[in-house]
């Protein structure tokens, strides 16, 4: 295994996930506020599942998204 290539690949994947996840959350919040579905002061439980079939890995990460 090439540790440098592996590390770079993992970082690239995580950066892509982070940037795209943030963009999708921001869009969903903006739409919900515009639609009047939420007021913009809420907090929402959030969960992400990391699944890598070839490694037999499936792990959940839980947290909260607070708008204020």
Buried (B, 14 or more C-beta within 10 A) or exposed (E): EEEEEEEEEEEEEEEEEEEEEEEEEEEBBEEBBEEEEBEEEBEBEEEEEEEEEEEEEEEEEEEEEEEE
